[in-house]
Amino acid sequence: MPPSANEHRNEPACPFRMDPAGGDLQTEAAELRQVGPAVRAVLPGGVVAWSVTRYESIKELVSDPRVSRDFRAHWPDRDRVPDGWTLGALTFMEGFLNRYGEEHRRLRRMVSPAFTPKRVRALEETVRDRARVLIAEMARSAPGDIVDLRSSFSWPLTMWVICELLGVPDERREALGAAVDALLDTSAAPERALETRGHIYRLLVELAEYKREHPAPDLTGDLTAYEGRGELSSEELVGTLLLMIGAGFETAVNLITSSVHSLLTHPEHRERLTRGELSAEEVVEESLRRDPPVMHLPMRYAIEDIDLGEGALIRRGEAILVGFGGGGRDPELHPESPDLFDPDRESKEHLSFGFGAHFCVGAHLARLEGRVALEELFATLPDLEPAAPGAEPPRIPSIIVNGPAELPVIPHPAT
């Protein structure tokens, strides 16, 4: 278990040890917020970084030009990271996520057009149609039968959407999704992490090769065209595919699953939603605030010394782990019951999609998927029930993503 905030105050030189399995991410974030604006923390694999979970401190740091995501240019300790580090695939991924300044902007422009609000709105009916197909399958279950909502609905819906955008052939989708799930397990042993990383990169290299041979008007086709013109390296192509598939599907699957879980554990809000007295948009936004799909997104680095006050002096070259998912429950931002699921609260401000130059390009799409999923699910299955009322579902074993690993439900209560 991680040490308490009081232990940190007694031993300020002792880093906070994070739970690699992410068993209670929000409790960790609350303890870290109490200690200071940035806290030295031991990440999975023994890597030490500054953890930042306060809302204002996050906004300040990610907007500061003295903070970079470019590990090659600004993290001198990168060579000391152990083999099989479970955060390594994202930290050392090539592509715009881990670039700084103009290089980041240049690479980001290659994918941004696919996620504009106009392009996303045009997808709504196809997303709705796919959701209806999956819900109809759930609806065919017998009264009292238990179904895992994550694997039967959230996962296949969001994986289908991102693969349609990217042009991933049907036969490659399930393997890619399973590989992303495994890659985000930050509790995995180093040998397993290395094996998983190699496996997903092989799948993505094969996908890129397939799309070069079968060009099409989709996002992967666009990226291979950039590569063909020498504007994108093969490593950047694969890294961008990993980011788009991983972030594009994992964020939405957790958003949908957490939103449904919150409604099932707060039946008064579920009933208001089914009666049309509460909008799905309000539920989605409150879920993003309270149960963010992504908790931490590694990594950032100080280009110069940065003094955040309260004894938090981040030295040049030191790593920073930003806890975007902790910002929405910061009591300085939401003093009234920040841990309570309340879709009626006036302000639902959060940082679940990041902030500043690296704000998530897929935010519009994730919100649309969440809204459509809730509207269609409860329109068809208004009596959906949790299979184990009062029991918390197991969590995804990760400090990166946040959500239930499964959500057993009963589509039709036994009569």
C-alpha positions in Angstrom: 0.0 0.0 0.0 1.2 3.5 -0.6 2.3 5.5 2.4 -0.1 8.1 3.8 0.2 11.8 3.4 1.2 12.2 7.1 4.1 9.8 6.6 5.3 12.0 3.8 5.2 15.1 6.0 7.3 13.3 8.6 9.8 12.0 6.0 9.8 14.6 3.2 12.8 13.0 1.5 11.0 9.6 1.1 9.3 9.3 -2.2 5.6 8.2 -2.4 5.4 4.6 -3.7 2.6 4.3 -6.2 0.6 1.0 -6.5 1.6 -0.5 -9.9 -1.8 -2.1 -10.1 -3.7 1.1 -9.6 -5.9 -0.4 -7.0 -7.2 2.9 -5.6 -6.1 5.7 -8.0 -8.3 8.4 -6.5 -7.2 7.8 -2.9 -3.6 8.0 -4.1 -4.3 11.2 -5.9 -6.0 12.7 -2.8 -3.0 11.8 -0.6 -0.6 13.3 -3.2 -2.6 16.6 -3.4 -2.3 17.0 0.4 1.5 16.7 0.3 2.1 19.4 -2.2 1.8 20.7 -5.8 4.4 18.1 -6.9 5.6 15.0 -5.0 8.5 12.7 -5.7 7.0 9.3 -6.4 8.3 5.8 -7.2 6.5 4.6 -10.3 6.2 1.0 -11.5 9.6 -0.4 -12.2 11.3 1.8 -9.6 11.5 4.9 -11.8 11.2 8.1 -9.8 9.3 11.1 -11.1 7.4 14.1 -9.8 3.7 13.3 -9.5 1.3 16.3 -10.0 -2.4 15.9 -9.2 -3.6 19.3 -8.2 -5.8 21.0 -10.8 -4.1 24.3 -10.9 -0.6 22.8 -10.7 -1.4 20.5 -13.7 -2.6 23.5 -15.8 0.4 25.5 -14.8 2.9 22.8 -15.7 1.5 21.6 -19.0 1.2 25.2 -20.2 4.8 26.0 -19.2 7.2 26.1 -22.2 9.8 24.9 -19.7 8.1 21.5 -19.7 8.6 19.1 -22.6 7.5 15.6 -23.7 10.6 14.9 -25.8 12.5 12.2 -24.0 15.4 12.2 -26.4 16.1 15.9 -25.9 15.1 16.5 -22.3 15.4 13.3 -20.2 19.0 12.5 -19.4 18.1 9.6 -17.2 16.2 7.7 -19.9 19.0 5.2 -20.3 18.7 4.1 -16.7 15.1 2.9 -17.1 15.0 -0.9 -16.6 14.2 -3.3 -19.4 10.5 -4.2 -19.5 9.4 -1.0 -17.8 5.6 -1.1 -18.0 5.4 2.6 -18.9 8.0 2.4 -21.5 5.8 1.7 -24.5 4.1 5.1 -24.1 7.0 7.0 -22.7 9.4 6.1 -25.6 6.7 6.0 -28.4 7.7 7.8 -31.5 5.2 10.3 -32.8 3.6 13.6 -31.9 2.7 12.6 -28.4 6.4 12.7 -27.4 7.5 15.7 -29.3 8.0 19.4 -28.3 7.2 22.7 -29.9 7.0 23.0 -33.6 7.8 19.3 -34.2 4.8 18.3 -32.1 2.6 20.7 -34.0 3.8 19.5 -37.4 3.1 15.8 -36.6 -0.2 16.5 -34.8 -1.5 18.3 -37.9 -1.4 15.0 -39.7 -4.1 13.4 -37.6 -6.2 16.4 -36.4 -8.4 16.7 -39.5 -9.9 13.2 -38.8 -11.3 14.4 -35.4 -12.7 17.8 -36.1 -16.2 18.4 -34.6 -17.8 18.4 -38.1 -16.1 15.0 -39.0 -17.2 13.6 -35.6 -20.8 14.7 -36.0 -21.0 13.0 -39.3 -20.1 9.7 -37.6 -23.1 9.8 -35.1 -25.5 7.7 -37.1 -23.0 5.0 -37.8 -22.0 4.9 -34.2 -25.6 4.7 -33.2 -26.4 1.9 -35.6 -23.4 -0.1 -34.3 -24.5 0.5 -30.7 -28.0 -0.8 -31.5 -26.6 -4.0 -33.0 -24.6 -4.8 -29.8 -27.5 -3.8 -27.5 -29.9 -6.1 -29.5 -27.5 -9.0 -28.8 -27.6 -8.2 -25.1 -31.4 -7.9 -25.3 -31.7 -11.5 -26.5 -30.4 -12.9 -23.2 -32.8 -14.8 -21.1 -34.4 -13.1 -18.0 -31.8 -13.2 -15.1 -28.8 -14.0 -17.4 -25.6 -12.1 -16.5 -23.7 -10.2 -19.2 -20.4 -8.4 -18.9 -21.3 -5.0 -20.3 -17.6 -4.0 -20.9 -16.8 -7.0 -23.1 -20.2 -7.2 -24.7 -20.9 -3.5 -25.4 -18.3 -0.9 -24.4 -15.3 -2.7 -25.8 -16.6 -3.9 -29.2 -18.4 -0.5 -29.8 -15.4 1.7 -29.2 -12.9 -0.7 -30.9 -15.2 -0.8 -34.0 -15.4 3.0 -34.1 -11.6 3.6 -34.0 -10.9 0.8 -36.4 -13.4 2.2 -38.9 -11.6 5.5 -38.7 -8.2 3.9 -39.1 -9.2 1.4 -41.7 -8.2 -1.6 -39.7 -9.5 -4.8 -41.4 -12.0 -6.8 -39.4 -9.8 -9.8 -38.9 -7.0 -7.7 -37.2 -9.2 -5.8 -34.7 -9.7 -8.2 -31.9 -5.9 -9.0 -31.6 -5.0 -5.3 -31.6 -7.6 -4.5 -28.9 -6.4 -7.3 -26.7 -2.8 -6.2 -27.2 -3.6 -2.6 -26.1 -5.3 -3.9 -23.0 -2.2 -6.0 -22.1 0.1 -3.1 -22.9 -1.6 -0.8 -20.3 -1.2 -3.3 -17.5 1.4 -1.5 -15.4 1.5 -4.4 -12.8 2.9 -6.8 -15.4 6.3 -8.5 -14.8 9.1 -7.0 -17.0 9.3 -10.2 -19.1 5.6 -10.0 -19.8 5.8 -6.3 -20.6 8.6 -6.8 -23.1 6.7 -9.6 -24.8 3.5 -7.5 -25.0 5.4 -4.5 -26.4 7.0 -6.6 -29.1 3.7 -8.3 -29.9 1.8 -5.0 -30.4 4.6 -3.4 -32.5 4.6 -6.5 -34.8 0.8 -6.2 -35.2 1.2 -2.5 -36.1 4.1 -3.0 -38.5 2.0 -5.7 -40.3 -1.0 -3.3 -40.4 1.2 -0.6 -41.9 2.5 -3.0 -44.5 -1.0 -4.1 -45.4 -2.2 -0.5 -45.8 0.8 0.4 -48.0 -0.3 -2.5 -50.3 -4.0 -1.6 -50.0 -4.3 2.2 -49.8 -7.7 3.6 -48.8 -9.2 6.9 -47.8 -8.8 6.4 -44.0 -6.5 7.7 -41.3 -3.9 4.9 -41.8 -4.0 5.5 -45.5 -3.3 9.2 -44.9 -0.4 8.3 -42.6 1.2 5.9 -45.0 0.9 8.6 -47.7 2.8 11.0 -45.4 5.4 8.3 -44.9 5.7 7.8 -48.7 6.4 11.5 -49.2 9.1 11.4 -46.5 7.2 13.5 -44.0 6.8 10.7 -41.5 9.3 8.0 -40.6 8.2 4.4 -40.3 8.8 4.5 -36.6 6.6 7.6 -36.3 3.9 5.9 -38.3 3.8 2.9 -36.0 3.9 5.1 -32.9 1.0 7.2 -34.2 -1.0 4.1 -35.0 -0.4 2.9 -31.4 -1.5 6.2 -29.9 -4.6 6.5 -32.1 -5.8 2.9 -31.5 -4.9 2.9 -27.8 -6.2 6.3 -26.8 -9.0 6.3 -29.3 -10.5 3.1 -28.0 -9.3 2.7 -24.4 -10.5 6.2 -23.3 -14.0 5.6 -24.7 -14.5 2.1 -23.4 -13.6 3.2 -19.9 -15.9 6.3 -20.2 -18.9 4.2 -21.2 -18.3 1.5 -18.6 -17.8 3.9 -15.8 -20.8 6.0 -16.8 -23.1 2.9 -16.8 -21.6 1.8 -13.5 -22.4 5.2 -11.9 -26.0 5.1 -13.2 -26.5 1.6 -11.9 -25.2 2.5 -8.5 -27.3 5.7 -8.5 -30.7 4.4 -9.7 -32.4 7.7 -9.1 -30.2 9.2 -11.9 -30.7 6.2 -14.1 -34.5 6.6 -13.8 -34.3 10.3 -14.6 -32.2 9.5 -17.7 -34.8 6.9 -19.0 -37.6 9.4 -18.4 -35.8 12.1 -20.3 -35.3 14.3 -17.3 -31.5 14.0 -17.3 -29.4 14.2 -20.5 -26.7 11.7 -21.4 -24.3 14.7 -22.0 -24.6 15.6 -18.3 -23.9 12.0 -17.2 -20.9 11.7 -19.5 -19.4 15.0 -18.3 -19.8 14.1 -14.7 -18.3 10.7 -15.3 -15.3 12.4 -17.0 -14.9 14.5 -13.9 -15.4 11.9 -11.2 -14.2 8.7 -13.0 -11.7 9.8 -15.7 -10.8 7.2 -18.3 -7.1 8.1 -18.1 -5.4 8.8 -14.8 -1.8 9.4 -15.7 -0.2 10.0 -19.1 3.6 9.5 -19.0 5.9 11.5 -19.2 7.1 15.1 -19.2 10.5 16.6 -18.4 11.7 19.9 -17.0 13.8 21.9 -19.5 14.8 24.3 -16.7 14.5 24.3 -12.9 10.8 24.9 -12.0 9.8 26.0 -8.5 6.1 25.3 -7.7 6.4 26.4 -4.1 5.8 24.4 -0.9 9.2 22.8 -1.3 8.4 21.4 -4.8 11.5 22.3 -6.9 11.6 20.3 -10.1 15.2 20.2 -11.4 16.2 20.4 -15.0 16.0 17.0 -16.6 13.8 15.4 -14.0 10.7 13.5 -15.1 7.1 14.5 -14.3 4.0 12.3 -14.2 0.9 14.4 -14.7 -2.2 13.0 -13.0 -4.8 14.5 -15.2 -7.5 12.2 -13.7 -7.0 13.6 -10.3 -7.8 17.2 -11.3 -11.6 16.7 -11.4 -11.8 15.7 -7.8 -9.5 18.4 -6.5 -11.5 20.0 -3.6 -10.0 23.4 -4.5 -11.8 23.2 -7.8 -15.0 21.4 -6.5 -15.3 22.1 -2.8 -18.8 20.6 -2.6 -18.5 16.7 -2.4 -15.9 16.2 -5.1 -16.1 12.4 -4.7 -19.8 12.3 -5.2 -21.4 11.4 -8.6 -23.7 14.3 -9.2 -24.7 14.9 -12.8 -26.7 18.0 -11.6 -23.7 19.9 -10.3 -23.3 23.2 -12.0 -19.6 22.9 -12.7 -18.2 19.7 -14.0 -14.8 21.1 -14.9 -12.0 18.5 -15.3 -8.8 17.7 -17.1 -9.7 14.2 -18.4 -8.7 15.1 -21.9 -5.6 17.0 -20.9 -4.9 20.7 -21.3 -3.0 23.0 -23.6 -1.0 22.0 -26.7 -1.4 18.2 -26.0 -5.2 18.3 -25.5 -6.7 15.1 -26.7 -7.5 15.2 -30.4 -10.3 12.6 -29.9 -12.2 14.4 -27.2 -15.2 15.2 -29.4 -15.4 11.5 -30.5 -15.1 10.1 -27.0 -17.9 12.4 -25.8 -20.1 11.4 -28.8 -19.5 7.7 -28.2 -20.3 8.0 -24.5 -23.5 10.0 -25.2 -24.8 7.7 -27.9 -24.0 4.6 -25.9 -26.0 5.8 -22.9 -28.9 7.0 -25.0 -29.2 3.7 -26.9 -28.5 1.4 -24.0 -31.1 2.7 -21.6 -33.7 3.3 -24.3 -33.6 -0.4 -25.1 -32.8 -1.8 -21.6 -34.3 0.7 -19.1 -34.4 -2.1 -16.5 -30.7 -2.9 -16.7 -29.5 -4.0 -13.3 -26.1 -4.7 -11.7 -25.5 -8.4 -11.2 -24.0 -7.9 -7.8 -25.5 -4.8 -6.2 -23.2 -3.1 -3.7 -20.1 -4.9 -5.0 -17.4 -2.9 -6.7 -16.2 -4.4 -10.0 -12.5 -5.2 -10.3 -10.3 -2.4 -11.7 -8.0 -2.4 -14.7 -4.5 -3.1 -13.3 -3.0 0.2 -14.5 -1.9 3.6 -13.3 -2.4 4.9 -16.8 -6.0 4.1 -17.5 -8.9 4.0 -15.0 -12.1 2.0 -15.2 -13.8 -1.3 -14.3 -12.1 -4.4 -15.8 -15.6 -5.9 -16.1 -19.2 -4.8 -15.3 -21.6 -7.8 -14.8 -25.1 -6.7 -15.5 -28.6 -8.3 -15.9 -30.2 -6.9 -19.0 -33.6 -8.4 -18.1 -34.4 -8.8 -14.4 -35.9 -12.3 -13.6 -39.6 -12.2 -13.3 
